[in-house]
Amino acid sequence: MAEEKRFVFEVESAKEAKDGRPSIGPAYRSVFAKDGFPPPIQGLDSCWDIFRMTVEKYPNNPMLGRREIVNGEPGKYVWQTYKEVYDLVMKLGNSVRSCGIEEGGRCGIYGANCPEWIMSMEACNAHGLYCVPLYDTLGAGAVKFIICHAEITIVFVEEKKIPEVLKTFPNTTQYLRSELHLIQYSVCMFASGIKKYNISFLCVAIVSFGKITPEQREEVQKFGLAIYSWDEFLLLGDNKQYDLPVKRKGDICTIMYTSGTTGDPKGVMIPNNSIVTLVAGVKCLLESVDEALVVEDVYLSYLPLAHIFDRVIEECFINHGASIGFWRGVFPYTNLSFFNPQVKQGLGGNVRVILSGGAPLATHVEAFLRVVACAHVLQGYGLTETCGGTFVSLPNELDMLGTVGPPLPNVDVCLESVPEMGYDALSSTQRGEICIRGETLFAGYYKREDLTKEVLVGEWFHTGDIGEWQPNGSMKIIDRKKNIFKLSHGEYVAVENLENVYGNVPDIDSVWLSAVVNSIL
């Protein structure tokens, strides 16, 4: 009988409960890092280096593409080369600097994935600005909070999202003073004394990805502000040249706000080193399973760039000089009700890897997709705080169905017991809260040191998710630590577990559970 594969090895022994802390299971590491974590890619100290070095190596490779609209319908992809994108990024950065925004300034980006999104991000990387994505699905209340909390000085906005930004004005313009020259694709504004958030901030510009309607311009001018188009904003950088600051590994490159489902969004500060380290780890992993990225590869950007998962995947493709195509329009309908040899062709004919993350993919769906798509379907797991990728299942390992696979080769992982929920990290079947250690971790929550201390204990980040090690070294997510109720007689109830049980009933379409205080009981 063949020996079962195991994709992790132990790097640290288990620890018994001590001084009020629960017991901790052994720390494990990917077998692809048996000789140590992957070394840093030479010359890469920052996200800007990833782009800059690729431009030098592959200037004429297609980088960013989108489908042109023909007679109201999406047509063929039109591509911009790495050099063409670089030239626009330099113009954009000069325009930003001409507004008086210096290194360390905060730049917001609000909209769906598109070439302008990436160009705005790379301009931030070039000039040492903090890129602060605004979720495309967030409402005006969250947008207002993030702009104020992050003290954003310039915002790049998708055309159709401009009305959402305008909704924030009635509550914020009482603090605005239009005492600067304002710019297009940007609304330049000063604000101070934001009493609601107990901070002061200066908003210099809001830059639109598209055109500005006369009505929008008029609406903005009512508040003593100005708004401009993308092309007009680029003109501000003409005949101007600004020195690029030195970028260091420890410098913050982006502040990504979580969805805030349990309160106000939290700003996750991610340094250059986290992303650069992850890129090296992904490169090592793909090469180890014979799926290395090549310059001919194309990534279909569909998940929001405001999420860390898509951001780091695109960084990986940029590092290899590969191409990124942005989704536009609708996907062609493909009949997946039975095995259809045309499914792969319906997806373009060249799909070899499909990544799934953000929420569990049902085992039967994962298995089905592997067959009909004729491609590797891989589940991954990670958080914004861990720079996205932490676990990913491996190609051709069918026993990883229903799991998120083993750790990437740049982190250590252990489980911490959760006694109140009955999870024991020292039992024969190790279960507990997933804890992660490595250089991909975030630098902390922006302006929330208290919350940072809650989740960062020593070197370990506590995810709040409950995992179970599988015999092959893959991880299965089974519960959530924070979403538990304590009943009046002291018993703890895990909400996710109940949802999973009720969700197995065919007649139940969706489940929502809530704790209700019953004075009668």
C-alpha positions as CSV (number, residue, x, y, z in Angstrom):
1,M,0.0,0.0,0.0
2,A,1.4,3.4,-1.0
3,E,2.4,5.7,1.8
4,E,0.1,8.7,2.2
5,K,1.5,12.0,1.1
6,R,2.0,14.6,3.7
7,F,2.6,18.2,2.6
8,V,3.7,19.7,5.9
9,F,6.3,19.0,8.5
10,E,6.6,20.0,12.2
11,V,8.9,23.0,13.0
12,E,7.8,23.6,16.6
13,S,6.5,21.3,19.4
14,A,3.1,21.5,21.0
15,K,2.6,23.5,24.2
16,E,0.4,22.7,27.1
17,A,-2.0,25.3,28.6
18,K,-0.2,27.7,30.8
19,D,-0.8,31.0,32.7
20,G,-4.4,31.2,31.5
21,R,-3.5,30.6,27.9
22,P,-5.0,27.6,26.1
23,S,-2.8,24.7,24.8
24,I,-1.2,25.1,21.3
25,G,-0.7,22.4,18.8
26,P,2.5,21.8,16.9
27,A,3.6,24.4,14.3
28,Y,3.8,23.2,10.8
29,R,5.4,24.4,7.6
30,S,5.0,23.5,3.9
31,V,7.2,20.7,2.6
32,F,8.1,23.0,-0.2
33,A,10.0,25.1,2.4
34,K,11.9,22.2,4.0
35,D,15.2,24.0,3.3
36,G,13.8,27.3,4.6
37,F,11.4,29.9,3.3
38,P,11.9,31.0,-0.3
39,P,14.6,33.7,-0.5
40,P,13.5,37.2,-1.5
41,I,13.4,37.8,-5.2
42,Q,16.6,39.8,-5.9
43,G,16.0,43.5,-6.3
44,L,12.4,43.4,-5.0
45,D,12.1,45.6,-2.0
46,S,8.7,47.2,-2.8
47,C,5.6,46.8,-4.9
48,W,7.0,49.5,-7.2
49,D,10.0,47.4,-7.8
50,I,7.8,44.5,-9.0
51,F,6.3,46.8,-11.8
52,R,9.5,48.8,-12.5
53,M,11.7,45.7,-13.0
54,T,9.1,44.0,-15.3
55,V,8.8,47.1,-17.4
56,E,12.6,47.0,-17.9
57,K,12.6,43.3,-18.8
58,Y,9.4,43.1,-20.8
59,P,8.5,46.6,-22.1
60,N,6.5,45.4,-25.1
61,N,4.6,42.6,-23.4
62,P,0.8,43.2,-23.2
63,M,0.0,44.2,-19.6
64,L,-3.6,45.5,-19.2
65,G,-6.5,44.8,-21.5
66,R,-10.2,45.5,-21.6
67,R,-12.9,44.7,-24.1
68,E,-13.8,47.6,-26.4
69,I,-17.6,48.3,-26.7
70,V,-18.9,47.9,-30.3
71,N,-22.5,48.8,-30.9
72,G,-23.2,48.6,-27.2
73,E,-21.7,45.1,-26.9
74,P,-18.3,44.0,-25.5
75,G,-15.9,43.3,-28.4
76,K,-12.3,42.1,-28.6
77,Y,-9.7,42.9,-25.9
78,V,-7.5,46.0,-26.5
79,W,-4.1,45.8,-24.8
80,Q,-1.7,48.3,-23.4
81,T,2.0,47.3,-23.1
82,Y,4.0,47.5,-19.9
83,K,5.9,50.5,-21.3
84,E,2.7,52.3,-22.3
85,V,1.2,51.7,-18.8
86,Y,4.5,52.9,-17.3
87,D,4.4,56.2,-19.2
88,L,0.9,56.9,-18.1
89,V,1.7,56.0,-14.5
90,M,4.6,58.5,-14.5
91,K,2.3,61.2,-15.8
92,L,-0.4,60.3,-13.3
93,G,2.2,60.4,-10.4
94,N,3.4,63.8,-11.6
95,S,-0.1,65.1,-11.6
96,V,-0.7,63.8,-8.1
97,R,2.5,65.4,-6.8
98,S,1.6,68.7,-8.5
99,C,-1.4,68.9,-6.1
100,G,1.1,69.1,-3.2
101,I,0.6,65.5,-2.1
102,E,3.9,64.1,-0.7
103,E,5.2,60.7,0.3
104,G,3.0,59.1,3.0
105,G,-0.2,60.8,1.7
106,R,-3.3,58.6,1.4
107,C,-4.9,57.9,-2.0
108,G,-8.4,56.4,-2.2
109,I,-9.5,54.3,-5.2
110,Y,-13.2,53.6,-5.6
111,G,-14.6,51.5,-8.5
112,A,-14.6,48.3,-10.4
113,N,-11.5,46.7,-11.7
114,C,-10.1,48.4,-14.8
115,P,-6.7,49.7,-16.2
116,E,-7.1,53.0,-14.4
117,W,-7.4,51.2,-11.1
118,I,-4.0,49.6,-11.6
119,M,-2.4,52.8,-12.9
120,S,-3.6,54.7,-9.9
121,M,-2.2,52.0,-7.6
122,E,1.1,52.0,-9.4
123,A,1.3,55.8,-9.1
124,C,0.9,55.4,-5.4
125,N,3.6,52.8,-5.3
126,A,5.9,55.0,-7.3
127,H,5.6,58.0,-5.0
128,G,5.3,56.3,-1.6
129,L,1.6,57.0,-1.1
130,Y,-0.7,54.7,0.8
131,C,-3.2,53.1,-1.6
132,V,-6.6,52.9,0.2
133,P,-9.2,50.9,-1.7
134,L,-12.9,51.7,-1.2
135,Y,-15.0,48.6,-1.6
136,D,-17.1,48.7,-4.8
137,T,-20.0,47.4,-2.8
138,L,-19.8,49.7,0.2
139,G,-22.4,52.4,0.7
140,A,-21.8,56.1,1.1
141,G,-21.7,55.7,4.9
142,A,-18.7,53.5,4.8
143,V,-17.0,55.5,2.1
144,K,-17.4,58.6,4.2
145,F,-15.9,56.8,7.3
146,I,-12.9,55.5,5.4
147,I,-12.1,58.9,3.7
148,C,-12.2,60.5,7.1
149,H,-10.5,57.8,9.1
150,A,-7.7,57.3,6.7
151,E,-7.3,61.0,6.1
152,I,-7.4,60.5,2.4
153,T,-6.0,63.4,0.3
154,I,-7.0,62.3,-3.2
155,V,-9.6,59.9,-4.5
156,F,-9.8,58.2,-7.9
157,V,-13.4,57.3,-8.7
158,E,-15.1,55.2,-11.4
159,E,-17.5,57.2,-13.4
160,K,-20.6,55.5,-12.2
161,K,-19.5,55.8,-8.5
162,I,-19.2,59.6,-8.5
163,P,-22.9,59.9,-7.2
164,E,-21.9,57.7,-4.2
165,V,-19.1,60.1,-3.4
166,L,-21.4,63.1,-3.8
167,K,-23.7,61.6,-1.2
168,T,-21.0,62.1,1.4
169,F,-20.9,65.9,0.7
170,P,-23.9,67.1,2.7
171,N,-22.4,65.6,5.8
172,T,-18.8,66.7,5.2
173,T,-18.8,69.9,3.2
174,Q,-19.6,72.0,6.4
175,Y,-16.0,71.2,7.2
176,L,-14.6,72.0,3.7
177,R,-12.8,75.1,2.6
178,S,-12.2,75.6,-1.1
179,E,-9.0,77.6,-0.6
180,L,-6.9,75.6,-3.1
181,H,-6.8,75.2,-6.8
182,L,-8.9,72.1,-7.5
183,I,-8.3,69.6,-10.2
184,Q,-10.3,67.3,-12.6
185,Y,-10.8,63.6,-12.0
186,S,-10.2,65.0,-8.5
187,V,-12.1,67.2,-6.2
188,C,-9.6,69.2,-4.2
189,M,-10.9,70.1,-0.8
190,F,-9.7,71.0,2.7
191,A,-11.4,69.7,5.8
192,S,-10.7,69.9,9.4
193,G,-12.2,69.1,12.8
194,I,-14.3,66.1,11.7
195,K,-16.0,65.8,15.1
196,K,-17.8,62.6,14.3
197,Y,-14.6,60.7,13.8
198,N,-12.5,62.9,16.2
199,I,-9.8,63.5,13.5
200,S,-8.8,66.2,11.1
201,F,-8.1,65.5,7.4
202,L,-7.3,67.2,4.2
203,C,-9.0,66.0,1.0
204,V,-7.1,67.5,-2.0
205,A,-8.7,65.8,-4.9
206,I,-11.2,63.3,-6.3
207,V,-10.2,61.9,-9.7
208,S,-12.8,60.3,-12.0
209,F,-11.9,57.3,-14.2
210,G,-14.2,58.6,-16.9
211,K,-16.1,61.7,-17.9
212,I,-17.8,64.3,-15.8
213,T,-21.4,65.4,-16.6
214,P,-22.3,69.1,-16.5
215,E,-24.8,68.2,-13.7
216,Q,-22.1,66.6,-11.6
217,R,-19.8,69.5,-12.2
218,E,-22.6,71.9,-11.1
219,E,-23.4,69.8,-8.1
220,V,-19.8,69.8,-6.9
221,Q,-19.4,73.6,-7.5
222,K,-22.3,74.2,-5.1
223,F,-20.0,73.2,-2.4
224,G,-17.2,75.4,-3.6
225,L,-15.3,72.5,-5.0
226,A,-14.1,71.4,-8.5
227,I,-14.2,68.2,-10.4
228,Y,-12.2,67.1,-13.5
229,S,-11.9,64.3,-16.0
230,W,-9.1,61.7,-16.3
231,D,-7.5,63.3,-19.4
232,E,-7.6,66.8,-17.8
233,F,-6.0,65.5,-14.7
234,L,-3.1,63.9,-16.7
235,L,-2.4,67.3,-18.2
236,L,-1.5,68.6,-14.8
237,G,1.6,66.5,-14.9
238,D,2.8,67.8,-18.2
239,N,6.3,69.4,-18.2
240,K,6.7,68.4,-14.5
241,Q,9.1,65.9,-13.1
242,Y,9.3,64.8,-9.5
243,D,12.0,62.6,-7.9
244,L,10.7,59.2,-6.7
245,P,11.3,58.6,-3.0
246,V,13.3,55.6,-1.8
247,K,10.9,52.7,-1.0
248,R,11.8,50.3,1.8
249,K,10.4,46.9,2.6
250,G,8.9,48.1,5.9
251,D,7.0,51.0,4.3
252,I,3.3,50.8,4.3
253,C,2.0,50.5,0.7
254,T,-1.7,50.0,1.2
255,I,-4.4,50.3,3.9
256,M,-7.2,47.9,3.1
257,Y,-10.4,48.3,5.1
258,T,-12.3,45.2,6.1
259,S,-16.0,45.0,5.5
260,G,-16.8,46.0,9.0
261,T,-19.5,43.4,9.6
262,T,-18.9,43.7,13.4
263,G,-18.6,47.5,13.5
264,D,-16.7,50.2,11.7
265,P,-14.3,49.0,9.0
266,K,-10.8,48.3,10.2
267,G,-7.8,49.6,8.2
268,V,-5.3,46.8,7.7
269,M,-1.9,48.3,7.1
270,I,0.1,46.1,4.7
271,P,3.8,46.9,4.2
272,N,5.8,46.3,0.9
273,N,7.5,43.3,2.5
274,S,4.3,41.4,3.0
275,I,3.4,41.5,-0.7
276,V,6.9,40.9,-1.9
277,T,7.3,37.9,0.4
278,L,3.9,36.5,-0.7
279,V,5.0,36.9,-4.4
280,A,8.1,34.9,-3.7
281,G,6.1,32.2,-1.9
282,V,3.5,31.8,-4.7
283,K,6.4,31.6,-7.2
284,C,8.0,28.8,-5.2
285,L,4.7,26.9,-4.8
286,L,3.7,27.0,-8.5
287,E,7.2,25.9,-9.6
288,S,7.1,23.1,-7.1
289,V,3.8,21.7,-8.6
290,D,4.9,22.3,-12.2
291,E,2.4,25.1,-12.8
292,A,4.9,28.0,-13.0
293,L,3.6,31.3,-14.4
294,V,5.0,32.3,-17.8
295,V,4.9,35.5,-19.8
296,E,2.2,34.1,-22.1
297,D,-0.2,33.6,-19.2
298,V,-3.3,35.8,-18.9
299,Y,-5.2,36.5,-15.7
300,L,-8.9,37.3,-15.9
301,S,-9.4,40.0,-13.2
302,Y,-12.9,39.5,-11.8
303,L,-12.7,39.6,-8.0
304,P,-12.5,43.2,-6.6
305,L,-9.1,44.8,-6.5
306,A,-10.3,46.3,-3.3
307,H,-9.8,42.8,-1.8
308,I,-6.3,41.6,-1.0
309,F,-6.7,38.3,-2.9
310,D,-7.0,39.9,-6.3
311,R,-4.4,42.5,-5.6
312,V,-1.7,40.0,-4.7
313,I,-2.6,37.7,-7.6
314,E,-2.2,40.6,-10.0
315,E,1.1,41.5,-8.4
316,C,2.2,37.9,-9.1
317,F,1.3,38.2,-12.8
318,I,3.0,41.5,-13.1
319,N,6.1,40.1,-11.6
320,H,6.2,37.5,-14.4
321,G,5.5,40.0,-17.2
322,A,2.2,38.2,-17.9
323,S,-1.1,39.9,-18.9
324,I,-4.2,41.0,-16.9
325,G,-7.5,41.2,-18.7
326,F,-10.4,43.0,-17.0
327,W,-13.9,41.5,-17.1
328,R,-16.5,43.5,-18.9
329,G,-20.0,42.7,-19.9
330,V,-21.5,39.2,-19.3
331,F,-20.0,35.7,-19.5
332,P,-21.4,33.6,-22.3
333,Y,-23.9,31.0,-21.1
334,T,-22.5,27.5,-20.9
335,N,-24.6,24.4,-20.2
336,L,-23.0,22.8,-17.2
337,S,-25.8,20.4,-16.4
338,F,-23.9,17.4,-17.9
339,F,-20.4,16.7,-19.2
340,N,-19.9,19.1,-22.1
341,P,-16.6,18.9,-24.0
342,Q,-17.3,22.5,-25.1
343,V,-17.2,23.9,-21.6
344,K,-13.5,24.6,-21.7
345,Q,-13.8,26.2,-25.1
346,G,-16.7,28.3,-23.8
347,L,-14.3,29.7,-21.2
348,G,-11.8,30.7,-23.9
349,G,-10.1,27.4,-24.5
350,N,-6.9,28.1,-22.5
351,V,-8.0,28.0,-18.8
352,R,-5.7,25.9,-16.8
353,V,-6.2,27.1,-13.2
354,I,-9.4,28.4,-11.5
355,L,-8.9,29.8,-8.0
356,S,-11.7,30.0,-5.4
357,G,-11.6,32.0,-2.2
358,G,-13.5,34.3,0.1
359,A,-16.1,31.6,1.0
360,P,-16.2,27.8,1.1
361,L,-16.8,26.1,-2.2
362,A,-19.0,23.0,-1.7
363,T,-17.2,19.8,-2.3
364,H,-19.5,18.5,-4.9
365,V,-19.3,21.8,-6.8
366,E,-15.5,21.8,-6.7
367,A,-15.4,18.2,-7.9
368,F,-17.9,18.9,-10.7
369,L,-16.0,22.0,-11.9
370,R,-12.7,20.1,-12.0
371,V,-14.3,17.7,-14.6
372,V,-16.4,20.0,-16.8
373,A,-13.9,22.9,-16.9
374,C,-10.9,20.6,-17.7
375,A,-8.8,22.8,-15.4
376,H,-7.4,22.7,-11.9
377,V,-9.9,24.1,-9.4
378,L,-8.1,25.2,-6.3
379,Q,-9.5,26.5,-3.0
380,G,-7.5,29.0,-1.0
381,Y,-7.8,30.7,2.3
382,G,-6.3,33.8,3.8
383,L,-7.3,37.1,5.4
384,T,-6.4,40.7,4.6
385,E,-4.2,40.6,7.7
386,T,-2.2,37.7,6.2
387,C,-1.9,39.4,2.8
388,G,-4.4,37.0,1.3
389,G,-2.8,33.7,0.4
390,T,-2.0,31.5,3.4
391,F,-3.4,28.1,2.3
392,V,-4.2,26.7,-1.2
393,S,-5.1,23.2,-2.4
394,L,-2.7,21.6,-4.9
395,P,-3.4,20.3,-8.4
396,N,-4.1,16.6,-8.9
397,E,-4.6,16.0,-5.2
398,L,-8.1,14.7,-5.1
399,D,-8.1,14.0,-1.4
400,M,-7.9,17.8,-0.8
401,L,-11.4,18.3,-2.0
402,G,-13.3,20.3,0.6
403,T,-10.2,21.7,2.1
404,V,-8.1,24.8,1.6
405,G,-5.0,22.8,1.1
406,P,-1.6,23.0,3.0
407,P,0.1,26.3,4.0
408,L,2.0,28.3,1.4
409,P,5.8,28.0,1.8
410,N,6.3,31.3,3.5
411,V,4.3,30.9,6.8
412,D,4.1,28.7,9.8
413,V,0.7,27.6,11.1
414,C,-0.5,26.2,14.4
415,L,-3.8,25.6,16.1
416,E,-4.7,27.0,19.5
417,S,-7.3,25.1,21.5
418,V,-10.7,26.7,22.1
419,P,-11.9,24.9,25.3
420,E,-15.3,26.7,25.5
421,M,-16.2,25.3,22.1
422,G,-14.7,21.8,22.6
423,Y,-11.8,22.2,20.2
424,D,-8.6,20.6,21.3
425,A,-5.4,21.3,19.4
426,L,-3.6,18.4,21.2
427,S,-6.1,15.7,20.4
428,S,-5.6,13.0,17.8
429,T,-7.7,15.0,15.4
430,Q,-6.2,18.4,15.9
431,R,-8.8,21.2,15.9
432,G,-8.5,24.8,17.1
433,E,-8.2,28.4,16.1
434,I,-5.9,28.9,13.1
435,C,-2.8,31.0,14.0
436,I,-0.3,32.2,11.5
437,R,3.3,33.4,11.7
438,G,5.5,34.9,9.0
439,E,6.6,38.0,7.1
440,T,3.3,38.2,5.1
441,L,1.5,39.4,8.2
442,F,0.1,43.0,8.4
443,A,1.7,45.8,10.4
444,G,-1.4,46.5,12.4
445,Y,-4.8,48.2,12.3
446,Y,-4.6,51.9,11.4
447,K,-5.2,54.0,14.5
448,R,-6.4,50.9,16.4
449,E,-3.5,49.6,18.4
450,D,-6.0,48.1,20.8
451,L,-7.5,45.8,18.2
452,T,-4.0,45.0,16.9
453,K,-3.0,43.7,20.3
454,E,-6.1,41.5,20.4
455,V,-5.2,39.5,17.4
456,L,-1.4,39.7,17.4
457,V,0.0,37.7,20.3
458,G,3.7,37.5,20.1
459,E,4.6,36.4,16.6
460,W,1.3,34.8,16.0
461,F,-1.8,36.2,14.3
462,H,-5.1,34.8,15.6
463,T,-7.5,34.5,12.7
464,G,-10.7,33.7,14.6
465,D,-11.4,30.8,12.3
466,I,-11.5,27.2,13.5
467,G,-9.5,24.7,11.5
468,E,-8.9,20.9,11.5
469,W,-5.6,19.4,10.2
470,Q,-6.1,16.6,7.7
471,P,-3.8,13.6,7.5
472,N,-2.2,14.9,4.4
473,G,-1.4,18.3,5.9
474,S,-4.2,20.3,4.4
475,M,-6.5,22.4,6.4
476,K,-10.3,22.2,6.7
477,I,-12.2,25.3,7.9
478,I,-14.9,24.0,10.2
479,D,-16.1,26.9,12.4
480,R,-15.7,30.5,13.4
481,K,-14.5,31.3,17.0
482,K,-16.0,34.8,17.3
483,N,-19.5,34.0,16.2
484,I,-20.6,32.1,19.3
485,F,-23.5,32.6,21.7
486,K,-23.3,31.9,25.4
487,L,-26.7,30.6,26.7
488,S,-28.1,31.5,30.1
489,H,-26.9,28.2,31.6
490,G,-23.3,28.8,30.4
491,E,-23.3,26.6,27.2
492,Y,-21.6,28.0,24.1
493,V,-23.3,27.6,20.7
494,A,-21.4,28.0,17.4
495,V,-23.5,29.8,14.9
496,E,-21.7,28.5,11.8
497,N,-22.1,24.9,12.9
498,L,-25.9,25.3,13.2
499,E,-26.0,27.1,9.9
500,N,-24.2,24.2,8.3
501,V,-26.6,21.7,9.8
502,Y,-29.7,23.6,8.7
503,G,-28.2,24.3,5.3
504,N,-28.2,20.6,4.6
505,V,-32.0,20.6,4.5
506,P,-33.0,20.7,0.8
507,D,-36.0,22.9,1.4
508,I,-34.0,25.6,3.2
509,D,-32.6,28.1,0.7
510,S,-30.8,30.4,3.2
511,V,-30.2,30.6,6.9
512,W,-29.8,33.5,9.3
513,L,-29.4,32.9,13.0
514,S,-29.6,35.5,15.8
515,A,-29.4,35.5,19.6
516,V,-32.5,36.8,21.3
517,V,-32.7,37.6,25.0
518,N,-35.8,36.0,26.4
519,S,-36.7,37.4,29.9
520,I,-39.3,34.6,30.4
521,L,-36.5,32.0,30.4
